[in-house]
Amino acid sequence: MLASWWVWIAAGFALGVVEVLVPGFIFLGFAIGAVFTGVLVGLGLLGGSAPVALLVFAVLSVLAWLGLRATVGVRPGQVKIWDRDINDK
């Protein structure tokens, strides 16, 4: 099942929907990794091996997460300033 390209693509889109529902760029890296893994499986570059596909998915997800963190993450020297408390009226 993990050797089917459409499973990876569907999982990537499902993780993209989860990212919309739970924002924070946590699931977006996994979604990008799953879609790219699906493309690689679909092109036949992974040989149909599930362990290799999982390894490629893990590596691509980490790279996507690091890329997202570098582009839209916290900038160096950026400090969050809290000007009101949740309990303030």
N, C-alpha and C positions, 0 to 999 in steps of 0.2 A: 504494500500500500504506500509506503514511503518512497517507492521508486516511480510513482505516478506523478507526472508533472502537474496535473490539475489539482491534486491534493495539496501540493505546496502553494499553488496560486490561490486556491480557496482559503487555505489557512492564513495566507498573507492578507487577503482582503478582510477576513474575519478579525484578525489582529488589528487591522486598520480601523475597523468599526469599534473595537474595544478601546482603541486610543482616543477616538472621538468622545466616547462616553466617559473615559477616565483619563483626562489630559495630564500631561507631564512628560511627554517624550519618553515614556518607559516602553510601551508596546510598539511604538513606531519603528524602532530599530529591529525588533523581531519581525515586524511586518515586511520591512524592506528586505531583510535576510531571507524570509520565506519566499517572497516573490522572485528574487534573484536566483534562489536555489531551484524554484520551479522552472525558471527559464533555462538554467543549466541542465536540469534533468530533461526538459523537453527537447533541447538541442542534442542530447545524447552525450554530453561531455563528462558525465559522472559515471557512466557505465552501468547504471541500474542497481547500484549497491546502496542499501539503506544505511549502513554505518558511515560510508563515505558521504552520503547526502546529509546525514546529521552533523558530521564534522564540518562540512562546507557551510551548512546553515548556521552553526555556532560561530564560525569565523566571520562569515558575512554579517551576522547580527551584531557582533562586537564592533566590527569596522563601521557599520552603519550608525551604531550608537555613539561611537567616538566622533564620527563626522558630524552627527547632529549636535553633540555636546560642544564641539568646537564652533559650530556656526550659530546655534541658537541658545547655547547654554549660558551659564553665569560667566560674565566677563571678569578678568583679573582685576582686583581692587574694588569690585562692585560689592556694596554693603546694603543689606536690606534694612531699611529704617522703618520701625514700627511707630506710627504716630497715633494710633488708637488701639485700644484693647477690645476684644470681642465682647467683653462684659460692660463696656462703657455705653451709656445711653445717649 
